[in-house]
Amino acid sequence: MTTIIKISCPDRKGIVSDLAARLNVLGCNILESSQFFQPDTGTIREQGQGQFFLRLECSTEDIDLADLEKSVNEFRAEFSADVTLTTPQQIVPTILMVSKFDHCLQDILYRVQTGVLPIGIAAVVSNHVDTRATVERLGIPFYLWPVTKETKSGQEAKLEELVGRTGAELIVLARYMQILSDKFSSKHFGKIINIHHSFLPAFKGAKPYHRAWERGVKHIGATAHYVTPDLDEGPIIEQGIERVSHACDPEELIRRGRDIEARALSRAIKLHAEQRVFINKGRTVVFED
């Protein structure tokens, strides 16, 4: 059995050595380890002036997990650390939200079916009927909740109830073209991932690829980020980019852009589900696999 230990704490001496000693006493074997120090200001490392991030995987075969949790709790108290323990086999229950464009949804469904994404799709929520047949064919619950100005708060209340009922730990906006309320976004901060074209903020609004074409862009891309009350300004998890030329018409930009969006979003979901992402104020620390 393998256990993932994810730690964030104020920087000080002895963090790694203390944890390593504890794991050694228990008989754990460290298989993978990544660490990073983020200074509060500037780039010079000073004692107590920054945040330390650590993710490691260790073999816990024949280890009493109660002893591991006890030792980790002692470490947590000693270093004022945020610590989570998970396993690579742990499947993250997830709600997908989609509107009409289904390229991101289709990509996620395929990757889940082939075991690439360690998530379990608890439900798909949409404000349009277009993807219902695709979803229900796979035996996944599909909820059609059209959104208007008058029904928006009620639909969000139903979403909140669905999260509680399914135990969902992640919500993915797979090209869901509705804005979640500030209250909902704040409550579930760090558990909602969105995807958008990387033209923002220069090409906000309708038909961004057409507007990009009009300006003669030379690169297109997509950005996956955590949702916050500030629209499209949450901590960035993953980005994708591709060079294009003057020979690409708007439709070609759209085709290429959708492929980048799907890949960037699925990559972000994988990083999140594997406990490789740390939120550090408005930024993220991401330990690549």
FIBAVO-454271 format. One line per 3 residues: number of its first residue (from 1); their letters; for each residue z, x, y of N, C-alpha, C, O. Coordinates in steps of 0.2 Angstrom, whole numbers. Each point is the difference from the previous one (the first is absolute). Layout:
BEGIN
NUM> a> Z X Y Z X Y Z X Y Z X Y  ...
//
This chain:
BEGIN
1> mtt> 0 4 -6 0 -4 6 0 4 6 3 6 0  -7 -8 5 0 4 7 3 -5 5 -1 -6 1  5 10 4 3 -4 5 -3 3 7 0 6 0
4> iik> -1 -10 5 -2 2 6 6 0 5 3 -6 0  -2 11 3 6 0 5 -3 1 7 -4 5 1  5 -10 3 -3 1 7 6 0 5 4 -4 0
7> isc> -4 9 4 6 1 5 -3 1 7 -5 4 1  9 -7 4 -1 2 7 7 0 3 4 -4 -1  -3 10 4 7 1 3 -1 5 6 -5 3 1
10> pdr> 11 -3 3 0 5 6 -1 7 -3 4 1 -5  -7 3 8 -1 7 -2 6 4 0 4 0 5  -2 4 -10 6 4 0 -1 5 -6 -5 -1 -5
13> kgi> 8 6 5 0 5 -6 3 -3 -6 4 -4 0  -7 6 -6 2 -1 -6 -2 -7 -4 2 -1 -5  -7 -2 8 -2 -7 -2 -3 1 -7 2 -3 -5
16> vsd> -7 8 5 -4 1 -7 4 3 -5 0 -2 -6  4 7 8 4 3 -5 6 -4 -3 1 0 -6  2 -5 10 5 -4 -2 -3 -5 -5 3 -1 -6
19> laa> -9 -2 7 -3 -5 -4 -2 4 -7 0 -3 -5  -3 9 6 -3 3 -6 6 2 -5 -1 -1 -6  7 3 9 6 1 -4 2 -6 -3 2 0 -6
22> rln> -2 -6 9 2 -6 -3 -4 -2 -6 2 -2 -5  -9 3 6 -5 -2 -5 1 5 -6 -1 -2 -6  2 8 7 1 5 -5 6 -1 -4 0 1 -6
25> vlg> 6 -3 9 6 -2 -4 -2 -5 -5 3 -1 -5  -7 -4 8 -1 -6 -5 -5 1 -5 -1 -3 -5  -3 9 6 -5 2 -5 -7 -3 2 -4 0 -5
28> cni> 3 -1 11 -6 -3 2 -5 6 1 2 5 3  -8 -6 -4 -5 5 1 -5 -2 6 -3 -5 -1  3 9 6 -5 -2 6 -7 1 -2 -2 6 -1
31> les> -2 -11 2 -7 1 -2 -5 0 6 -5 4 0  7 -7 6 -4 1 6 5 -1 6 5 -4 0  -6 8 5 4 -1 6 -4 2 6 -4 4 0
34> sqf> 5 -8 5 -3 0 7 5 -1 5 5 -4 -1  -5 8 6 5 0 6 -3 1 6 -5 4 1  8 -7 5 -3 1 6 6 0 5 4 -5 0
37> fqp> -4 9 6 5 -1 5 -4 -2 6 -5 3 2  7 -8 2 -3 -3 6 5 1 5 5 -3 1  -6 8 4 4 1 6 0 -5 4 -5 -4 1
40> dtg> 11 3 3 0 -6 5 -5 1 6 -3 -4 2  3 11 0 -4 1 5 -3 7 -1 3 5 -3  -9 -3 5 -3 6 -1 -1 2 -7 -1 -5 -4
43> tir> 0 11 3 -2 2 -7 6 5 -3 -1 3 -6  6 -1 10 5 5 -3 5 -4 -4 3 -5 3  -1 8 -8 5 -3 -5 7 2 3 1 6 0
46> eqg> 3 -11 1 7 2 3 4 -5 -5 -1 -5 -1  7 8 0 5 -3 -4 2 -7 3 2 -1 5  -3 -4 -9 2 -7 2 -5 -3 5 2 -6 3
49> qgq> -7 9 -2 -5 -3 5 -6 -3 -3 -6 2 2  6 -6 -7 -6 -3 -3 2 -3 -6 6 -1 -2  -12 -2 -2 1 -4 -6 -3 4 -5 -5 3 0
52> ffl> 8 -3 -6 -2 3 -6 -2 -5 -5 3 -5 -1  -9 6 -2 -3 -5 -5 -1 4 -7 -3 6 0  5 -9 -5 -1 3 -7 -2 -5 -5 3 -6 0
55> rle> -8 7 -4 -2 -4 -5 -1 4 -7 -3 5 1  7 -6 -6 -1 3 -6 0 -4 -6 3 -5 0  -7 7 -5 0 -3 -7 4 4 -5 -1 6 0
58> cst> 5 -9 -4 4 4 -4 0 -3 -7 0 -6 -1  0 10 -4 1 -3 -7 7 -2 -1 4 4 0  -3 -10 -2 7 -3 -2 0 -2 -7 4 -5 -1
61> edi> -7 8 -4 0 -2 -7 7 2 -2 3 5 2  0 -10 -6 7 1 -2 5 1 5 6 3 -1  -7 -5 7 5 0 6 3 -7 1 -4 -5 0
64> dla> 10 5 1 4 -6 1 -2 -2 7 3 4 5  -7 -9 -4 -2 -2 7 6 -2 5 0 1 6  5 -3 -9 6 -2 4 3 7 3 3 -1 5
67> dle> -3 6 -9 3 6 2 -5 3 6 2 3 5  -9 -4 -6 -4 2 5 1 -4 7 0 3 5  1 -9 -6 1 -5 6 7 2 4 0 0 6
70> ksv> 5 2 -10 6 2 2 -1 6 4 3 1 6  -6 4 -8 -1 7 3 -4 -1 6 1 3 5  -6 -7 -5 -5 -2 6 4 -3 5 -1 1 6
73> nef> 6 -6 -8 4 -3 5 4 5 4 2 -1 6  1 6 -10 4 5 3 -4 4 5 2 2 5  -8 0 -7 -5 3 4 -1 -4 7 0 3 5
76> rae> -1 -9 -6 -2 -5 5 6 1 6 -2 0 6  8 -1 -9 6 0 5 0 7 3 2 0 6  -3 5 -10 1 7 3 -5 2 6 2 3 5
79> fsa> -8 -6 -6 -5 2 5 -3 -6 4 -5 1 4  9 -6 -4 -2 -6 4 -7 -2 -1 -4 -1 4  2 1 -11 -7 0 -2 -2 -7 -2 4 -4 -3
82> dvt> -10 2 4 -4 -6 -3 -3 2 -6 -4 5 0  6 -8 -6 -2 3 -6 -2 -6 -4 3 -6 -1  -9 6 -2 -3 -5 -5 -1 3 -7 -3 6 0
85> ltt> 4 -9 -5 -2 2 -7 -5 -5 -3 2 -6 0  -7 9 -2 -5 -5 -3 -3 4 -6 1 6 -1  -6 -9 -3 -3 3 -5 -8 -1 1 -2 -4 3
88> pqq> -2 9 -5 -7 -1 0 -3 -6 -3 -5 -2 2  9 0 -7 -2 -6 -3 1 -7 3 -2 -5 -2  6 6 7 3 -6 4 -6 -3 4 -3 3 4
91> ivp> 2 -10 -6 -6 -3 3 3 -4 6 5 -4 0  -9 5 6 2 -3 6 -2 -7 1 -7 -1 0  11 -5 0 -3 -6 0 -3 -1 7 3 1 5
94> til> -9 -4 -4 -4 0 6 -3 -7 1 -3 -3 -4  3 1 11 -4 -5 2 -6 2 4 1 4 4  -7 -6 -6 -6 2 3 -2 -6 5 0 -6 -2
97> mvs> -2 8 8 -3 -5 5 -7 1 2 -1 6 2  -3 -11 -2 -7 1 1 -3 -5 4 2 -6 -1  -7 7 5 -4 -6 3 -7 0 -4 0 -2 -6
100> kfd> -5 2 10 -7 -1 -3 -3 7 -4 -2 -1 -5  3 6 9 -3 7 -3 4 2 -6 7 1 1  -10 0 -7 4 1 -6 -1 7 -2 3 2 -6
103> hcl> -6 3 9 -1 7 -2 6 3 -2 1 4 -5  4 -4 9 7 3 -1 4 -3 -6 2 3 -4  -3 -10 4 4 -4 -6 -4 2 -6 4 2 -5
106> qdi> -10 -2 5 -4 2 -7 2 7 -2 1 1 -6  -1 4 11 2 7 -2 7 0 -3 1 4 -5  4 -7 8 7 0 -2 0 -3 -7 4 2 -5
109> lyr> -7 -8 4 0 -3 -7 -2 4 -5 3 1 -5  -9 3 6 -3 4 -5 5 6 -1 1 2 -6  2 1 11 4 6 -1 7 -2 -4 3 4 -3
112> vqt> -1 -10 4 6 -3 -3 -2 -1 -8 4 2 -4  -9 -5 3 -2 -1 -7 -1 6 -4 1 0 -6  -4 5 10 -1 7 -4 6 5 0 0 5 -2
115> gvl> 6 -8 5 6 4 0 0 6 5 5 4 0  -9 -5 5 0 5 5 5 -1 6 4 5 2  -3 -11 -1 5 -2 5 7 -3 -4 -1 -5 -3
118> pig> 6 8 5 7 -2 -4 3 -6 4 6 0 2  -10 -5 -1 3 -7 3 -2 -5 -5 -4 0 -4  9 -6 5 -2 -6 -4 -1 -5 5 4 -1 5
121> iaa> -10 -2 -5 -2 -5 5 4 -7 -2 -2 -4 -5  7 2 9 4 -6 -1 -4 -6 2 1 -5 -2  -5 6 8 -4 -6 2 -5 3 5 1 5 3
124> vvs> -6 -9 -1 -5 1 5 0 -6 5 0 -6 -2  1 7 8 1 -5 5 -7 1 5 -1 5 2  -2 -11 -1 -6 1 4 0 -7 5 3 -5 -2
127> nhv> -6 6 8 -1 -5 4 -7 -3 -1 -3 -4 4  -1 7 -9 -7 -3 -2 0 -1 -7 4 4 -4  -8 -8 1 -1 -1 -7 -5 5 -3 0 0 -6
130> dtr> -3 4 9 -5 4 -2 2 4 -7 -5 1 -4  10 2 4 2 4 -5 4 -3 -6 2 3 -5  -1 -9 6 4 -4 -5 -2 1 -8 4 2 -4
133> atv> -11 -3 3 -2 1 -7 1 7 -2 2 0 -6  -3 5 10 1 7 -3 7 1 -2 1 3 -5  3 -6 9 7 2 -1 3 -4 -6 3 2 -5
136> erl> -5 -9 5 3 -4 -6 -3 2 -6 3 -1 -6  -9 4 6 -3 2 -7 4 5 -3 0 1 -6  4 3 10 4 5 -3 7 -2 -1 5 3 -2
139> gip> -4 -10 3 7 -3 -2 5 2 6 6 -1 -2  -8 2 8 4 2 5 1 -6 4 -5 -3 2  11 1 0 1 -6 5 -3 1 6 1 5 4
142> fyl> -5 -10 -2 -3 0 7 2 -6 4 1 -6 -2  1 8 8 3 -5 5 -5 0 6 -1 4 4  -2 -10 -3 -4 -2 6 4 -3 5 2 -5 0
145> wpv> -1 9 6 4 -2 5 -4 1 7 1 5 3  -5 -10 -1 -4 1 6 5 1 6 5 -4 0  -7 7 4 4 2 6 -3 -3 7 -6 2 1
148> tke> 10 -6 2 -2 -2 7 6 1 4 5 2 -2  -6 -3 9 6 2 4 6 -5 -1 5 2 0  -7 -8 -3 5 -5 -1 4 2 -7 6 -2 0
151> tks> -10 5 -4 3 1 -7 3 7 -1 3 1 -6  -4 4 10 1 7 -1 7 1 -2 1 4 -5  4 -7 9 7 1 -2 2 -2 -6 4 3 -4
154> gqe> -7 -9 2 2 -3 -7 -3 4 -5 3 0 -5  -9 2 6 -3 4 -6 4 7 -1 0 2 -5  2 1 11 4 6 -1 7 -1 -3 2 4 -4
157> akl> 0 -10 5 7 -2 -4 -2 -1 -7 4 2 -4  -10 -4 2 -2 -1 -7 -1 7 -3 2 2 -6  -4 3 10 -1 7 -2 7 3 -1 1 4 -5
160> eel> 3 -5 9 7 2 -1 3 -2 -6 4 4 -4  -5 -10 2 3 -3 -6 -3 3 -6 3 1 -5  -10 0 5 -4 3 -5 3 7 -1 0 2 -6
163> vgr> 1 2 11 3 7 -1 6 -1 -4 2 4 -5  3 -8 7 6 -1 -3 0 -2 -7 3 2 -5  -8 -7 3 -1 -3 -6 -3 5 -5 2 0 -6
166> tga> -6 4 8 -4 5 -4 4 7 -1 -2 4 -4  6 -3 9 3 7 0 -5 5 3 1 6 -2  -6 -8 6 -4 5 2 3 5 4 4 -1 5
169> eli> -6 7 -6 3 6 4 -6 3 5 2 4 3  -8 -7 -4 -5 3 4 -5 -6 2 -1 -4 -4  -1 4 10 -5 -5 2 -6 4 3 0 5 4
172> vla> -6 -6 -7 -6 3 2 -5 -4 4 -2 -5 -3  0 6 9 -5 -4 4 -7 3 -2 -2 5 4  -1 -7 -9 -6 2 -2 -6 -3 4 -4 -4 -3
175> rym> 4 5 9 -5 -3 5 2 -7 1 -4 -5 -1  11 4 2 2 -7 2 0 0 7 3 3 4  -7 -8 -1 -2 0 7 5 -5 4 -3 -3 4
178> qil> 9 4 -5 5 -4 3 6 5 2 1 5 -3  2 -6 9 5 4 2 7 -3 -2 1 -5 2  3 9 -5 7 -2 -2 4 1 6 -1 3 5
181> sdk> 6 -8 -5 5 0 6 4 6 0 1 4 -4  1 -3 11 5 6 1 6 0 -5 2 5 -2  1 -11 1 6 -1 -4 -2 2 -7 4 4 -3
184> fss> -9 -7 0 -2 2 -7 -1 7 0 2 4 -5  -6 -1 9 -2 7 0 6 5 0 1 5 -3  4 -7 8 6 4 0 4 0 -6 3 5 -2
187> khf> -2 -11 0 4 -1 -6 -2 4 -6 4 2 -4  -11 -2 3 -3 3 -6 -3 7 2 -4 2 -4  7 1 9 -3 7 2 0 5 -6 6 0 -3
190> gki> -11 3 2 0 5 -5 -2 -3 -7 -1 4 -5  -1 -11 5 -2 -3 -6 -6 -4 1 -2 -4 -5  -1 5 11 -7 -4 1 -5 6 2 1 4 4
193> ini> -6 -4 -8 -6 5 1 -6 -4 3 -2 -5 -4  -1 8 9 -6 -3 2 -6 5 1 1 6 -1  -7 -8 1 -6 4 0 -4 -2 6 -1 -6 1
196> hhs> -2 11 3 -4 -2 5 -5 6 1 1 5 -2  -7 -7 6 -5 5 1 3 5 5 4 -2 5  -5 8 -6 3 5 5 -3 1 7 1 4 4
199> flp> -6 -9 -3 -2 0 7 5 -2 5 -1 1 6  6 -4 -8 6 -2 4 3 6 4 0 5 -3  2 -6 9 -1 -6 4 -6 0 4 -1 -5 4
202> afk> -4 9 -5 -6 0 4 -4 -6 -1 -4 -2 4  4 0 -11 -4 -6 -1 4 -6 -3 -2 -2 -6  6 0 9 4 -6 -2 -4 -6 1 -5 0 4
205> gak> 7 -5 -7 -3 -7 1 -5 -1 -5 -1 3 -6  -4 -8 7 -5 -2 -5 -5 5 0 -2 4 4  -1 -4 -10 -6 5 -2 1 7 2 -4 3 4
208> pyh> 9 0 -6 1 7 2 -5 5 -2 -2 5 3  -1 -6 -9 -6 4 -2 -6 0 4 -3 5 1  2 -11 2 -6 -1 4 1 3 7 -4 4 3
211> raw> 11 -4 -1 1 3 6 0 8 -1 -2 3 5  4 -1 -10 0 7 -2 -7 3 0 -2 5 3  -3 -9 -6 -7 2 0 -3 0 7 -3 5 1
214> erg> 5 -9 3 -2 0 7 2 6 4 -4 2 4  10 1 -6 2 6 3 -2 6 -4 1 6 2  -5 -7 -7 -3 6 -4 5 4 -3 0 6 0
217> vkh> 5 -9 -4 5 4 -3 -3 5 -5 -5 -2 -3  9 7 2 -2 5 -5 4 0 -7 -2 3 -5  8 -6 6 4 -1 -6 3 -7 0 2 -3 5
220> iga> -1 1 -11 4 -7 -1 5 1 -5 0 5 -3  5 -9 3 6 1 -4 4 -6 0 -2 -5 2  8 6 -6 5 -6 0 7 3 -1 1 6 -1
223> tah> 4 -10 3 7 3 1 4 -5 -4 0 -6 2  4 8 -6 5 -4 -4 7 1 3 2 6 1  2 -11 1 6 1 4 5 -5 -2 -2 -5 -2
226> yvt> 8 6 4 5 -5 -1 0 -4 6 -2 2 6  3 -9 -7 0 -5 5 6 0 4 6 1 -2  -6 -1 9 5 -1 5 -2 -5 5 -5 -3 0
229> pdl> 10 1 4 -1 -5 5 -6 2 5 -3 -4 3  2 10 -2 -5 3 4 -6 0 -4 -1 4 -5  -4 -8 6 -6 -1 -3 -4 7 -2 -2 3 5
232> deg> 1 -2 -11 -4 6 -2 3 7 2 -4 4 2  10 -4 -1 3 6 3 6 3 -4 4 4 2  -4 -7 -9 5 2 -4 -1 7 -3 -5 3 1
235> pii> 10 0 -4 0 7 -3 -6 0 -5 -1 -4 -4  -3 10 5 -6 0 -4 1 4 -7 4 5 0  -6 -8 -5 1 2 -7 -6 4 -2 0 6 -3
238> eqg> -6 -9 4 -7 4 -3 -5 -2 4 -1 -6 3  -4 10 -2 -6 -1 4 -6 3 -4 0 5 -4  -6 -8 5 -6 2 -3 -6 1 5 1 -4 5
241> ier> -5 8 -6 -6 1 5 -6 2 -3 0 3 -6  -6 -5 9 -6 2 -2 -5 1 6 0 -4 4  -4 9 -5 -5 2 5 -6 -5 0 -2 -1 -6
244> vsh> 0 -2 11 -6 -4 1 -5 3 5 2 5 3  -8 -8 -3 -5 3 5 -3 -6 4 1 -6 -2  -6 8 6 -3 -5 4 -5 -4 -4 -2 -6 2
247> acd> 1 8 -8 -4 -4 -5 3 -6 -3 -3 -5 -3  10 5 4 4 -6 -3 0 -6 5 2 1 5  -5 -7 -8 1 -6 4 7 -3 -1 4 3 -4
250> pee> -2 -8 8 6 -3 -1 2 -2 -7 6 0 -2  -11 -3 -1 1 -2 -7 2 5 -5 4 0 -4  -7 6 5 2 6 -4 7 3 2 3 2 -5
253> lir> -1 -3 11 6 2 2 5 -4 -3 6 2 -2  -7 -9 2 5 -4 -3 0 1 -8 6 0 -3  -11 1 0 0 2 -7 4 6 -2 4 0 -4
256> rgr> -5 5 8 3 6 -1 8 0 2 4 2 -4  -3 -6 9 7 -1 3 4 -4 -5 6 2 -1  -9 -7 -3 4 -4 -4 2 5 -6 5 -1 -3
259> die> -9 5 1 1 5 -6 6 4 2 5 1 -4  -5 2 10 5 4 3 7 -4 0 5 3 -2  -6 -9 5 6 -4 0 4 -1 -6 6 0 -1
262> ara> -10 -2 -5 2 -1 -6 4 6 -3 5 -1 -3  -8 7 4 2 6 -3 7 2 3 5 2 -3  -5 -3 10 6 2 4 6 -4 -2 5 2 0
265> lsr> -7 -9 0 6 -4 -1 3 1 -7 6 0 -1  -11 0 -4 3 2 -7 4 6 -1 5 1 -3  -8 4 7 4 7 0 7 -1 3 5 3 -2
268> aik> -5 -7 8 7 -1 3 5 -4 -5 6 2 0  -9 -7 -3 4 -4 -5 3 5 -5 6 0 -2  -10 4 -1 2 5 -5 5 5 2 5 1 -3
271> lha> -6 1 9 5 5 3 7 -4 1 5 3 -1  -5 -9 4 6 -4 1 3 -1 -7 6 1 0  -10 -4 -5 3 -2 -6 3 6 -4 5 -1 -3
274> eqr> -7 7 4 2 6 -3 6 3 4 2 6 -2  0 -9 7 6 3 4 -2 6 3 4 5 1  -10 -4 2 -2 6 3 0 0 7 -2 5 4
277> vfi> 4 -11 -1 -1 -1 7 7 -1 3 4 -4 -2  -2 8 8 6 -1 3 -2 -2 7 -4 3 3  8 -8 0 -2 -2 7 5 4 4 6 0 -1
280> nkg> -8 3 6 4 4 5 -2 -2 7 -4 3 3  8 -8 -1 -1 -3 7 -8 -3 0 -1 -4 -4  -3 6 8 -7 -2 1 -5 3 -5 -6 -1 0
283> rtv> 9 6 -4 -5 4 -4 2 -1 -7 5 -3 -2  -9 7 -2 2 0 -7 0 7 -3 -4 4 3  8 -3 -8 -1 6 -4 -3 -2 -7 3 -4 -3
286> vfe> -8 7 1 -4 -2 -6 0 6 -4 -4 5 1  7 -5 -7 -1 5 -5 -6 -2 -5 1 -4 -4  -6 8 5 -6 -2 -4 1 1 -8 4 5 -2
289> d> -7 -9 -2 0 2 -7 -5 5 -2 0 1 -6
//
